[in-house]
């Protein structure tokens, strides 16, 4: 195992990394001193992001693992690689989703395979990632950990059939895991996101857009919460989001 077993260093796994919030989470966690494992199917982008983080924060700060988060064998292998390269997981963010986004397709147009894929990635894959991470966090001598779920307004208000039903399932999974794992020292929380994400490469966010870097700060605040005041669910939205109209 790599020598990053310093008890002050958190090993963070982000399951589902793209150029938006996933990348902002990776950068923020590395900034806070975490060793970050990046899981997704996009090998080229993951390796590019890992290089960027390693150049800024030092070799070994980020580790790219190509993984289909709907595939049980690939998930198990990904966590095996993370343990061998970085160490056992202290922090997991279940951030992957599928299903065509909040709008998706109508009942008669929906591809059943796309529906199944949304559940395999957003719920089944999240369950498997949480089980791998929790096994590390509950190991003898460990001091708990954090498992975060990225949700959406579709987690509580149906719209796109595949996306919304999977997000409902993910929220139920998060609540169920919280019941089991909170008493054992593992903080499980679900974050509801509502609003369009800003593309920071194009400039500052508009008033009605979510800022991925600002959201990453909130995720980190959840990681740092005292056990006497843990958050179960958090709702994030920009201050001019249409919810308020």
C-alpha positions as CSV (number, residue, x, y, z in Angstrom):
1,X,0.0,0.0,0.0
2,X,1.1,3.5,-0.7
3,X,2.6,5.4,2.2
4,X,-0.3,7.9,2.3
5,X,-1.6,6.2,5.5
6,X,-1.1,9.3,7.6
7,X,-4.1,9.4,9.8
8,X,-4.5,13.1,9.1
9,X,-4.9,12.5,5.4
10,X,-8.4,11.7,4.1
11,X,-8.8,9.4,1.1
12,X,-11.6,10.7,-0.9
13,X,-13.4,8.8,-3.7
14,X,-15.6,10.7,-6.1
15,X,-17.7,8.3,-8.0
16,X,-18.7,10.1,-11.2
17,X,-16.4,12.9,-12.3
18,X,-17.0,15.3,-15.1
19,X,-15.9,18.8,-15.9
20,X,-18.5,20.5,-13.7
21,X,-19.2,19.8,-10.0
22,X,-17.2,16.5,-10.0
23,X,-14.0,18.4,-11.0
24,X,-14.7,21.1,-8.5
25,X,-15.1,18.6,-5.7
26,X,-11.8,16.9,-6.7
27,X,-10.0,20.2,-6.7
28,X,-11.5,21.3,-3.4
29,X,-10.8,18.1,-1.6
30,X,-7.2,18.1,-2.8
31,X,-6.9,21.7,-1.7
32,X,-8.0,20.5,1.8
33,X,-5.2,17.9,1.9
34,X,-7.2,14.8,0.7
35,X,-5.8,12.2,-1.6
36,X,-8.5,12.0,-4.3
37,X,-9.6,9.0,-6.4
38,X,-11.5,10.0,-9.6
39,X,-13.9,7.3,-10.9
40,X,-15.7,7.6,-14.2
41,X,-15.7,6.1,-17.8
42,X,-14.0,9.1,-19.4
43,X,-10.3,8.0,-19.1
44,X,-8.8,10.9,-21.0
45,X,-10.5,13.5,-19.0
46,X,-9.8,11.8,-15.6
47,X,-6.1,11.5,-16.4
48,X,-6.0,15.2,-17.5
49,X,-7.7,16.3,-14.2
50,X,-5.4,14.0,-12.2
51,X,-2.4,15.6,-13.8
52,X,-3.6,19.1,-13.1
53,X,-4.2,18.2,-9.4
54,X,-0.9,16.4,-9.0
55,X,1.0,19.3,-10.5
56,X,-0.7,21.8,-8.1
57,X,-0.8,19.7,-4.9
58,X,2.0,17.2,-5.3
59,X,2.5,13.7,-6.8
60,X,-0.1,11.2,-5.5
61,X,-2.7,13.8,-4.7
62,X,-5.1,12.5,-7.4
63,X,-5.5,9.0,-8.9
64,X,-7.6,8.4,-12.0
65,X,-9.5,5.1,-12.2
66,X,-11.6,4.2,-15.3
67,X,-14.8,2.6,-14.1
68,X,-18.3,2.0,-15.3
69,X,-20.3,2.8,-12.2
70,X,-23.1,0.5,-13.3
71,X,-20.8,-2.5,-13.4
72,X,-20.2,-4.4,-10.1
73,X,-16.9,-6.0,-11.1
74,X,-15.5,-2.7,-12.2
75,X,-16.6,-1.0,-9.0
76,X,-15.0,-3.7,-6.9
77,X,-11.8,-3.5,-8.9
78,X,-11.7,0.4,-8.7
79,X,-11.9,0.3,-4.9
80,X,-9.2,-2.4,-4.8
81,X,-7.0,-0.1,-6.9
82,X,-7.7,2.9,-4.6
83,X,-6.7,0.8,-1.5
84,X,-3.5,-0.3,-3.1
85,X,-2.6,3.1,-4.4
86,X,-3.9,5.5,-1.8
87,X,-5.3,3.6,1.1
88,X,-8.8,2.8,2.6
89,X,-11.6,5.3,1.8
90,X,-12.5,8.0,4.4
91,X,-14.9,10.0,2.1
92,X,-17.2,8.9,-0.7
93,X,-19.2,11.1,-2.9
94,X,-21.8,9.2,-5.0
95,X,-22.1,11.7,-7.8
96,X,-22.8,9.6,-10.9
97,X,-26.2,9.7,-12.7
98,X,-27.8,8.7,-16.0
99,X,-31.2,8.7,-17.5
100,X,-31.2,11.8,-19.8
101,X,-31.3,14.5,-17.1
102,X,-34.3,16.1,-15.3
103,X,-36.5,16.2,-18.4
104,X,-35.6,12.8,-20.0
105,X,-38.1,11.0,-22.3
106,X,-41.9,10.5,-22.0
107,X,-43.4,7.2,-21.0
108,X,-44.0,6.0,-24.6
109,X,-40.7,7.3,-25.9
110,X,-38.5,6.1,-23.1
111,X,-35.9,3.4,-23.9
112,X,-36.3,0.7,-21.2
113,X,-32.5,0.2,-21.4
114,X,-32.0,3.8,-20.5
115,X,-34.4,3.5,-17.6
116,X,-32.5,0.4,-16.3
117,X,-29.2,2.2,-16.9
118,X,-30.3,5.1,-14.7
119,X,-31.0,2.8,-11.8
120,X,-27.9,0.7,-12.3
121,X,-25.7,3.8,-12.1
122,X,-27.6,6.1,-9.7
123,X,-28.9,3.5,-7.2
124,X,-27.3,0.0,-7.7
125,X,-23.8,1.5,-8.4
126,X,-24.2,3.9,-5.5
127,X,-25.1,1.0,-3.2
128,X,-22.0,-0.9,-4.2
129,X,-19.7,2.1,-3.8
130,X,-21.2,2.8,-0.4
131,X,-20.7,-0.8,0.7
132,X,-17.0,-0.7,-0.4
133,X,-16.4,2.6,1.3
134,X,-18.3,1.6,4.5
135,X,-16.2,-1.6,4.8
136,X,-13.1,0.6,4.9
137,X,-14.7,3.1,7.4
138,X,-15.9,0.3,9.8
139,X,-12.6,-1.5,9.8
140,X,-10.8,-2.0,13.2
141,X,-9.1,1.2,14.3
142,X,-10.8,3.5,11.8
143,X,-12.7,6.6,13.0
144,X,-15.8,6.7,10.9
145,X,-16.1,8.6,7.6
146,X,-18.4,10.4,5.3
147,X,-20.7,9.3,2.5
148,X,-22.4,12.0,0.4
149,X,-25.0,11.6,-2.3
150,X,-25.6,14.2,-5.0
151,X,-29.3,14.5,-5.5
152,X,-31.5,16.9,-7.4
153,X,-35.0,18.5,-7.2
154,X,-35.9,15.3,-9.1
155,X,-35.1,13.5,-5.8
156,X,-38.3,14.9,-4.3
157,X,-40.4,16.0,-7.3
158,X,-40.8,13.7,-10.3
159,X,-40.3,14.9,-13.8
160,X,-38.0,12.9,-16.1
161,X,-39.1,9.3,-15.6
162,X,-35.7,7.5,-15.6
163,X,-33.7,10.3,-14.0
164,X,-36.3,11.2,-11.4
165,X,-37.1,7.7,-10.3
166,X,-33.4,6.9,-9.9
167,X,-32.9,10.1,-7.9
168,X,-35.8,9.1,-5.7
169,X,-34.2,5.7,-5.2
170,X,-30.8,7.3,-4.4
171,X,-32.4,9.6,-1.8
172,X,-34.1,6.6,-0.2
173,X,-30.8,4.7,-0.2
174,X,-29.1,7.7,1.5
175,X,-31.7,7.9,4.2
176,X,-31.6,4.1,4.8
177,X,-27.8,4.1,5.1
178,X,-27.9,7.1,7.5
179,X,-30.2,5.1,9.8
180,X,-27.7,2.2,9.8
181,X,-24.4,4.0,9.7
182,X,-24.8,7.2,11.7
183,X,-24.8,5.2,15.0
184,X,-21.6,3.6,13.9
185,X,-19.8,6.9,13.3
186,X,-20.3,7.4,9.5
187,X,-22.0,10.6,8.4
188,X,-24.3,10.0,5.4
189,X,-25.9,13.0,3.8
190,X,-28.0,13.8,0.7
191,X,-27.6,17.1,-1.2
192,X,-30.5,18.3,-3.3
193,X,-29.3,20.6,-6.1
194,X,-31.7,22.8,-8.0
195,X,-30.7,25.1,-10.9
196,X,-28.5,25.1,-13.9
197,X,-24.8,24.6,-13.3
198,X,-22.5,27.4,-14.4
199,X,-19.6,26.7,-16.8
200,X,-16.8,28.5,-15.0
201,X,-14.6,28.2,-18.1
202,X,-17.0,30.7,-19.7
203,X,-16.9,33.2,-16.9
204,X,-18.6,33.9,-13.5
205,X,-21.9,32.2,-12.9
206,X,-25.2,34.1,-13.7
207,X,-27.5,35.0,-10.8
208,X,-29.7,32.0,-11.6
209,X,-26.8,29.5,-11.9
210,X,-25.2,27.2,-9.3
211,X,-21.5,27.8,-8.9
212,X,-19.7,24.4,-8.9
213,X,-16.8,25.7,-6.8
214,X,-19.2,27.2,-4.2
215,X,-21.1,23.9,-4.1
216,X,-17.8,22.0,-3.5
217,X,-17.2,24.3,-0.5
218,X,-20.6,23.2,1.0
219,X,-19.8,19.5,0.4
220,X,-16.5,20.0,2.3
221,X,-18.4,21.7,5.1
222,X,-20.5,18.6,5.5
223,X,-17.4,16.5,5.8
224,X,-16.1,18.7,8.6
225,X,-19.4,18.8,10.7
226,X,-19.2,17.8,14.3
227,X,-21.1,14.6,15.2
228,X,-23.4,16.4,17.5
229,X,-24.9,18.4,14.6
230,X,-24.8,16.3,11.4
231,X,-26.9,17.3,8.4
232,X,-29.0,14.6,6.8
233,X,-30.3,16.5,3.8
234,X,-29.3,19.9,2.4
235,X,-31.0,21.9,-0.4
236,X,-28.7,24.1,-2.6
237,X,-30.0,26.6,-5.1
238,X,-28.9,30.0,-6.5
239,X,-30.6,33.0,-5.0
240,X,-32.5,33.9,-8.2
241,X,-33.6,30.3,-8.9
242,X,-37.2,30.1,-10.3
243,X,-38.3,28.3,-7.2
244,X,-38.6,31.8,-5.6
245,X,-40.8,33.3,-8.4
